[in-house]
Amino acid sequence: MIRNYIKIALRGILKNKAYSFLNIVGLAVGMAVFILIFLYVQYELSFDRHHENAEHIYRVVQHQPGNMYMGSEMFGVTSAPMADALEQEFPEVMAATRIYRNRNALLSHGEKHFMESTLIWTDPKTLEIFSLDFIHGDPETALSQPSSILFSESLADKYFGRENPIGKTITYIEKHDFKVAGVFKDMPRNSHFIMDAVIPFENLATIENRPLDRWGNNSYYTYFLLRDDADPNALEAKFPAFIEKYAGDKVWNYEDEPTRFILQPLTRIHLHSRINFEIAPNSDIRLIYLFASIAFLILVIACINYTNLATARSARRTREVGMRKVVGARRKQLVGQFLGESTLLTLLALILALVLAVALLPAFNRFIEREIPFQPLQNPGLCLGILGVVLFVGLAAGSYPALYISAFKPILALRSRTASGSKGTGLRNLLVIFQFAVSIMLILSTVVVRNQLHYIKNREMGYNREHVVVVQIRDTKLRKRMDALKTELKVNPNIISLATSTSLPNRVTSSTFAKWPGKPDDVKLPIYVSVADYDFLDVYEIQLVQGRNFSRRHTSDARGAFLLNETALKAIGWDEPLGRPFHHWGNDEPAGRIVGIVKDFHMHSLHREILPLYIFLEPNQGRYLSIKIKGDGIPETLAFIRNKMKTFSPNYPFEYSFFDDVFDRAYRAEQRIGGIFSTFALLTIFIACLGLFGLSSFTAESRTREIGIRKVLGASSSKIVILLSSDYLKRILIACLVVLPLGYWAMSKWLENFVYRIKLGAVPFLLAAGLAFTVALFTVSFQTLKASTANPADSLRHE
């Protein structure tokens, strides 16, 4: 019986090639998208789960009310003494460790010099808490000596090739030697932090001159391993008394709101962390939900195509059903047959879907900035997921047609081939409306996101973004020779001006409380801080509204000078700010006087309002060298800058960025969301149009005689096209009326993430609706035009 069903199903597929092609392609595209999104979601949810004790590892984070640093009150860093105090105070803490990440470390071996972004300073307890698979060395003693350094396998190959590196010397910033004491396998990329080079934490005190016994100096990550039977909530409740005992008043307090310490599970850091410097554009649980929801909708739309086409074809199968019932077939057998057909069609579509997924995976990986492999035999979850997709699609797409067709009454089915042909029209209408509602929603989202990105790109930010080369100064010795470097660079006529600063104009991260003589004690004004040299305003063309810029002609500026922005002046409330003394970093004594007021500029992304800021003059102390160049001969100018940098800092790799690229990277999340919407909008339109094409062809075929009669009576081809197309266009109109208000609400909510944003006018909605109408009309007209131009005599002979 099963073999007979398979034969009948294959015969039906071959007999109705166009119908089968439309279904297979639609289902294949939907399943391919689902497989790719499944791989992505599975990868994102697997972060940090490779550690043996992952479920019992926690990180201490701080919630500092009123601290506006980078727009979040959550901080992942704590004080250095925290780890030892946790072990001493709480018996449920089995081991605690400190981690300091150095993202710009120069390591050398012989003539090899590399900047490493994954250097970690940490305690030996880290090797107890986290799972590292050692290739060389003993993990129990690897960090016991201050002069030890551990390498990952890939980093060891980079410096030593295939040699055993144990005992080899590595030099840190050209003056501190370490001996390789261990090599471990590379940490999986699905880790929220990567360790490639590891140095004992205690060296921070001797090499970096960092005091490691002070509470309140929040620069270090604290992780700990909790006993299996311990309650993390109960432990967290003990923290206020714990902090009061050890830190006292060294923690942040703003307007009587104390800092709250929170225990963050290791497995929730990657996707659920709204913490400063850890919010990545593709590392947010909301993006995962968005991906998964759209992938599911695309799969549903593909199933809708099958359902619509199957019910539309039902009239052709009425006699088959009637004959089977007459000879004794039961309804459940017919249901099984039709579900088997849909499942077989789904399996054929799955083969094409797997081919598409493999072919598209490299481009998909570039899009999501991940390296996700496609290894179904080594991924049981993927195999189960694919099996689930086949069963879901086979049952979801085939269940209604199976129940619908198997319900035909034998007498009516044998009497007329079209006895039930009109049934199911209401459901088909609803499904087509749903398909195009989803498509219109995605088109609208694409238009709004792209309009906001265009607004961001073209908004006046208060500084110039063009033709500014940014070089990060990692060599601390070079900062002492910055004047000599600037002199050498200015020789090139293509270099207009240069400036050093601690931050770039679009990303000022340091903040303090503003302080000036006579400030009332009850006034606490958070203010951002940037340190720059004399030419910073000139390089970025930041405008002054009062006073003057820093000037070498005013010798008093060298002893301390400030520029405030308009927002800071308004917050302080001064009418005459020029010449007033001001404090730097809130120190007890004023560091200089205010010499000018700069026009407000966007020192953060447009998600945030402009906040108070002061710029303090301190030449040649910044981490960034900004170089304004001419638009001509850019490759030659860059080569000149590279050569001069190599002369002054030969062992540090030359790395640069154009400031407009730095600016664009601040909106990568929005760019990615725009790409998601546009890609998926195209896919949904494509799949929906496949179904519409099939439905319109069946409609035209079922109304062949009617078309012939209308033409004989004088109807023109254009009127027949309008007649046959009007039903589908009405459905799309209903889809627009349903979804556009929802789209307005959803896009308004999304735009609320931006303080500075576009206004939602009528154009995006008209564009989304118009595009849906145009695509649908073109799809339907292809078949209706063919039917309307047929010879009436042939149409009237149609059976």
Residue pairs with C-beta under 8 A, 6 or more apart in sequence:
2 340
5 336
5 337
5 340
5 341
6 340
6 344
8 337
8 341
9 337
9 340
9 341
9 344
9 345
10 344
12 20
12 341
13 20
13 344
13 345
13 348
14 20
16 313
18 694
18 697
19 309
19 313
19 694
20 345
22 305
22 309
22 690
22 691
22 693
22 694
23 305
23 306
23 309
23 345
23 349
23 694
24 345
24 348
24 349
24 352
25 349
25 352
25 690
26 302
26 305
26 306
26 349
26 687
26 690
26 691
27 302
27 303
27 305
27 306
27 345
27 346
27 349
27 353
27 393
27 397
28 349
28 350
28 352
28 353
28 356
29 298
29 302
29 353
29 356
29 683
29 686
29 687
30 298
30 299
30 301
30 302
30 303
30 353
30 393
30 687
31 299
31 302
31 346
31 349
31 350
31 353
31 389
31 393
32 352
32 353
32 354
32 356
32 357
32 360
33 295
33 298
33 299
33 680
33 683
34 295
34 296
34 298
34 299
34 389
35 353
35 354
35 357
35 382
35 385
35 386
35 389
36 295
36 357
36 360
36 361
36 364
37 291
37 292
37 294
37 295
38 295
38 382
38 385
39 361
39 372
39 374
39 382
40 291
40 364
40 368
40 370
40 372
41 288
41 291
41 292
42 379
42 381
42 382
42 385
43 190
43 370
43 372
44 190
44 270
44 271
44 283
44 288
45 271
45 288
46 190
47 190
47 191
47 192
47 267
47 269
47 270
47 271
48 54
48 190
48 191
48 192
48 266
48 267
48 269
48 270
49 190
49 267
50 131
50 188
50 190
50 191
51 57
51 130
51 131
51 266
52 131
53 129
53 131
53 225
54 266
54 267
55 265
55 267
56 225
56 226
56 227
56 228
57 129
57 130
57 223
57 224
57 225
57 226
57 265
57 266
58 223
58 224
58 226
58 232
58 263
58 264
58 265
58 266
59 76
59 221
59 222
59 223
59 263
59 264
59 266
59 269
60 78
60 82
60 86
60 222
60 223
60 224
60 261
60 262
60 263
60 264
61 74
61 75
61 76
61 78
61 261
61 262
61 263
61 264
61 275
62 74
62 75
62 77
62 78
62 218
62 251
62 252
62 259
62 260
62 261
62 262
63 73
63 74
63 75
63 259
63 260
63 261
63 262
64 73
64 74
64 75
64 252
64 254
64 259
65 73
65 254
65 255
65 257
65 258
65 259
65 260
66 73
66 254
66 255
66 257
66 524
66 526
67 73
67 75
67 252
67 254
67 511
67 526
68 511
68 526
68 611
69 75
69 276
69 509
69 511
70 276
70 277
70 509
70 604
71 604
71 607
71 608
72 274
72 275
72 276
72 279
74 273
74 274
74 275
74 276
75 218
75 275
75 276
76 221
76 264
76 273
76 275
76 276
76 277
76 278
77 218
77 219
77 220
77 221
78 218
78 220
78 221
78 222
78 261
79 214
79 215
79 216
79 217
79 218
79 220
79 247
79 250
80 98
80 210
80 211
80 212
80 213
80 214
80 217
80 219
80 220
81 212
81 213
81 214
81 215
81 246
82 96
82 98
82 220
82 222
83 96
83 97
83 98
83 123
83 125
83 222
83 224
84 96
85 242
85 246
86 93
86 96
86 222
86 224
87 93
87 95
87 96
87 224
89 242
89 245
89 246
90 235
90 238
90 242
91 227
92 226
92 227
92 230
92 235
93 224
93 225
93 226
93 227
93 235
94 224
94 225
94 226
94 227
95 125
95 128
95 129
95 224
95 225
96 125
96 222
96 223
96 224
96 225
97 122
97 123
97 125
97 126
97 129
97 222
97 223
97 224
98 122
98 123
98 201
98 220
98 221
98 222
99 120
99 121
99 122
99 126
99 193
99 201
99 220
99 221
99 222
99 223
100 120
100 121
100 122
100 201
100 204
100 219
100 220
100 221
101 118
101 119
101 120
101 193
101 221
102 116
102 119
102 120
102 121
103 117
103 118
103 119
104 115
104 117
104 472
104 474
105 115
105 116
105 117
105 119
105 172
105 173
105 197
106 113
106 114
106 115
106 116
106 172
106 173
106 174
106 474
106 475
106 651
106 652
107 113
107 114
107 116
107 119
107 159
107 170
107 171
107 172
107 197
108 114
108 170
108 171
108 174
108 651
109 159
109 160
109 168
109 169
109 170
109 171
112 158
112 159
113 651
113 652
113 653
114 158
114 159
114 653
115 474
115 652
115 653
115 655
116 155
116 196
116 197
118 194
118 195
118 196
118 197
119 196
119 197
119 198
119 199
120 126
120 193
120 195
120 197
120 198
120 199
121 198
121 199
121 200
121 201
121 203
121 204
122 143
122 195
122 198
122 199
122 200
122 201
123 143
123 200
123 201
124 142
124 143
124 144
124 200
126 143
126 198
126 223
127 139
127 140
127 142
127 143
128 225
129 223
129 224
129 225
130 223
132 139
132 184
132 185
132 187
132 195
133 184
133 185
134 142
134 182
134 183
134 184
134 185
135 153
135 183
135 184
135 185
136 164
136 165
136 166
136 182
136 183
137 150
137 166
137 181
137 182
137 183
138 182
139 182
139 184
141 181
142 148
142 150
142 181
142 182
143 150
143 181
143 198
143 200
145 179
145 181
145 200
146 200
146 202
146 203
146 206
147 177
147 178
147 179
148 178
148 179
148 180
148 181
148 182
148 199
148 200
149 170
149 178
149 179
149 180
149 181
149 197
149 198
149 199
150 180
150 181
150 182
150 183
150 184
150 195
150 197
150 198
151 159
151 165
151 170
151 180
151 182
151 183
151 184
151 196
151 197
151 198
152 183
152 184
152 185
152 186
152 187
152 195
152 196
152 197
153 183
153 184
153 185
153 186
154 186
154 196
155 196
155 197
156 165
156 180
156 183
159 165
159 168
159 170
160 168
165 180
165 183
166 180
166 181
166 182
166 183
167 179
167 180
168 179
168 180
169 177
169 178
169 179
169 180
170 177
170 178
170 179
170 180
170 197
171 177
171 178
172 178
172 199
172 207
173 476
174 651
176 203
176 207
178 199
186 196
187 194
187 195
187 196
189 370
189 371
192 266
192 269
192 270
192 273
192 278
201 212
202 212
204 210
204 212
205 211
205 212
210 217
210 219
211 217
214 250
215 246
215 247
215 248
215 250
215 251
216 247
216 250
216 251
223 266
226 232
226 235
232 263
232 265
235 263
236 261
236 262
236 263
239 260
239 261
240 258
240 260
240 261
243 251
243 259
243 261
251 258
251 259
252 259
253 259
254 524
255 524
264 273
269 278
270 283
271 283
271 284
271 285
271 288
272 285
273 279
273 283
281 287
281 668
281 669
281 671
281 672
282 368
282 369
282 370
282 669
282 672
284 669
287 669
287 672
287 673
290 673
290 676
291 676
294 442
294 676
294 680
297 438
297 684
298 680
298 683
298 684
298 687
299 389
299 392
299 393
300 396
301 434
301 435
301 438
301 684
301 687
301 688
302 393
302 397
302 687
303 393
303 396
303 397
304 431
304 432
304 434
304 435
304 691
305 435
305 687
305 688
305 690
305 691
305 694
306 342
306 345
306 393
306 397
306 398
306 401
307 397
307 400
307 401
307 427
307 428
307 431
308 428
308 431
308 432
308 691
308 694
308 695
309 691
309 694
309 695
309 698
310 338
310 342
310 397
310 398
310 400
310 401
310 405
311 400
311 401
311 404
311 405
311 423
311 424
311 427
311 428
312 424
312 428
312 694
312 695
312 698
312 699
313 698
314 401
314 404
314 405
314 408
314 420
314 421
314 423
314 424
315 417
315 418
315 419
315 420
315 421
315 702
316 417
317 405
318 405
318 408
318 412
318 413
318 416
318 417
318 418
318 419
318 420
318 421
319 413
319 414
319 417
321 334
321 405
321 406
321 408
321 410
321 413
322 408
322 409
322 410
322 411
322 412
322 413
322 414
323 414
324 333
324 334
325 334
325 408
325 410
325 413
326 410
326 414
331 406
331 407
334 402
334 405
334 406
335 402
335 403
335 406
337 402
338 398
338 401
338 402
338 405
338 406
339 394
339 395
339 398
339 399
339 402
341 398
342 393
342 394
342 395
342 397
342 398
342 401
342 402
343 390
343 391
343 394
343 395
343 398
346 390
346 393
346 394
346 397
347 390
349 393
350 386
350 389
350 390
357 374
358 374
361 372
361 374
364 372
365 371
365 372
367 672
367 675
367 679
368 672
375 382
376 382
376 383
376 386
377 383
400 427
404 423
404 424
408 419
408 420
412 419
412 420
413 419
413 420
418 702
421 702
428 695
429 731
432 688
432 691
432 692
432 695
432 728
432 731
432 735
433 731
433 732
433 734
433 735
433 738
434 735
435 684
435 687
435 688
435 691
435 735
436 688
436 731
436 732
436 735
436 772
436 776
437 735
437 738
437 739
438 684
438 688
438 739
439 681
439 684
439 685
439 688
439 772
440 735
440 736
440 739
440 740
440 743
440 768
440 769
440 772
441 739
441 742
441 743
441 746
442 677
442 680
442 681
442 684
443 681
443 685
443 767
443 768
443 771
443 772
444 739
444 740
444 743
444 747
444 764
444 765
444 768
445 677
445 681
445 743
445 746
445 747
446 674
446 677
446 678
446 681
447 764
447 767
447 768
448 747
448 750
448 751
448 758
448 760
448 764
449 670
449 673
449 674
449 677
449 750
450 674
450 678
451 758
451 764
452 670
452 751
452 754
452 757
452 758
453 667
453 670
453 671
453 674
455 757
455 758
456 606
456 667
456 670
457 664
459 602
459 606
459 756
461 505
461 506
461 601
461 602
461 663
462 505
462 542
462 543
462 599
462 600
462 601
462 602
463 505
463 506
463 540
463 541
463 542
463 601
464 540
464 541
465 659
465 660
465 663
466 631
466 660
467 628
467 629
467 630
467 631
467 634
467 658
468 539
468 540
468 626
468 627
468 628
468 629
468 658
468 659
468 660
469 626
469 627
469 629
469 637
469 638
469 641
469 656
469 657
469 658
469 659
470 504
470 624
470 625
470 626
470 627
470 656
470 657
470 658
470 659
470 662
471 624
471 625
471 626
471 627
471 641
471 645
471 654
471 655
471 656
472 623
472 624
472 625
472 655
473 479
473 482
473 500
473 622
473 623
473 624
473 625
474 623
474 652
475 649
475 652
477 649
478 485
478 648
478 649
478 652
479 500
479 620
479 621
480 620
481 648
482 500
482 619
482 620
482 625
483 619
483 620
484 648
485 625
485 644
485 645
485 648
486 498
488 644
488 647
488 648
489 495
489 498
489 627
489 640
489 641
489 644
490 498
492 637
492 640
493 630
494 629
494 630
494 632
494 633
494 636
494 637
494 640
495 627
495 628
495 629
495 630
495 637
495 641
496 628
496 629
496 630
497 535
497 538
497 539
497 627
497 628
498 535
498 539
498 625
498 626
498 627
498 628
499 532
499 533
499 534
499 535
499 536
499 538
499 539
499 540
499 625
499 626
500 532
500 533
500 536
500 619
500 620
500 621
500 622
500 624
500 625
500 626
501 530
501 531
501 532
501 533
501 536
501 622
501 623
501 624
501 626
502 510
502 530
502 531
502 532
502 621
502 622
502 623
502 624
503 509
503 510
503 530
503 531
503 622
503 623
503 624
504 624
504 626
504 659
504 662
505 540
505 542
505 601
505 603
506 602
506 603
506 604
506 605
506 662
506 663
506 666
507 603
507 604
507 662
507 666
508 528
508 529
508 530
508 603
508 604
508 613
510 528
510 529
510 530
511 526
511 527
511 528
511 529
512 526
512 527
512 529
512 585
512 586
513 524
513 525
513 526
513 527
513 586
514 525
514 526
514 527
514 568
514 571
514 572
514 583
514 586
514 612
514 614
515 582
515 583
515 586
515 587
516 572
516 580
516 581
516 582
516 583
516 590
517 581
517 590
525 571
525 572
525 612
526 611
526 612
527 568
527 571
527 611
527 612
527 613
527 614
528 603
528 611
528 612
528 613
528 614
529 584
529 585
529 613
529 614
529 616
530 603
530 613
530 614
530 615
530 616
531 615
531 616
531 617
531 618
531 621
531 622
532 550
532 615
532 616
532 617
532 618
532 622
533 550
533 617
533 618
533 619
533 620
533 622
534 549
534 550
534 551
534 552
534 557
534 617
534 619
536 542
536 550
536 615
536 626
537 544
537 549
537 550
537 563
537 598
538 549
538 628
539 626
539 627
539 628
540 626
542 598
542 599
542 601
543 598
543 599
544 596
544 597
544 598
544 599
545 566
545 597
545 598
545 599
546 577
546 578
546 596
546 597
547 563
547 577
547 578
547 594
547 595
547 596
547 597
548 595
548 596
549 563
549 595
549 596
550 557
550 561
550 563
550 595
550 617
551 557
551 595
552 558
554 561
554 595
556 592
556 593
557 592
557 595
557 617
558 617
558 619
559 592
560 584
560 590
560 591
560 592
560 593
560 616
560 617
561 592
561 593
561 594
561 595
561 616
561 617
562 582
562 584
562 591
562 592
562 593
562 594
562 595
562 614
562 615
562 616
562 617
563 594
563 595
563 596
563 597
563 598
563 614
563 615
564 572
564 577
564 582
564 594
564 596
564 597
564 598
564 612
564 613
564 614
564 615
565 597
565 598
565 599
565 600
565 601
565 610
565 612
565 613
565 614
566 597
566 598
566 599
566 600
567 600
567 610
567 611
567 612
567 613
568 612
568 613
568 614
569 577
569 597
571 612
572 612
574 580
577 594
577 597
578 594
578 595
578 596
578 597
579 593
579 594
579 595
580 593
580 594
581 590
581 592
581 593
581 594
582 590
582 591
582 592
582 593
582 594
582 614
583 589
583 590
583 591
584 591
584 592
584 616
591 616
592 616
592 617
598 615
600 610
601 610
602 610
602 756
603 610
603 611
603 613
604 611
605 666
605 667
606 754
606 755
606 756
606 757
607 753
607 754
607 755
608 755
609 755
626 659
627 641
629 637
630 637
638 656
641 654
641 656
642 654
645 652
645 654
646 654
664 671
685 772
685 775
689 775
689 776
689 779
692 728
692 776
692 779
692 780
693 779
693 780
693 782
693 783
695 728
696 724
696 725
696 728
696 779
696 780
696 782
696 783
696 784
697 783
699 724
699 727
699 783
700 707
700 724
700 783
700 784
700 786
700 787
701 787
703 724
703 787
704 787
704 790
704 795
704 798
705 795
705 796
705 798
707 720
707 724
707 787
707 788
707 790
707 792
707 795
708 790
708 792
708 793
708 794
708 795
708 796
708 798
709 792
709 796
710 719
710 720
710 723
711 720
711 788
711 792
711 795
712 792
712 796
715 723
717 785
717 788
717 789
718 788
720 784
720 787
720 788
721 781
721 784
721 785
721 788
724 780
724 784
724 787
724 788
725 777
725 780
725 781
725 784
728 776
728 780
729 773
729 776
729 777
729 780
732 772
732 773
732 776
735 772
736 769
736 772
740 765
740 768
740 769
743 765
743 768
744 760
744 765
747 760
747 764
748 760
751 757
751 758
751 760
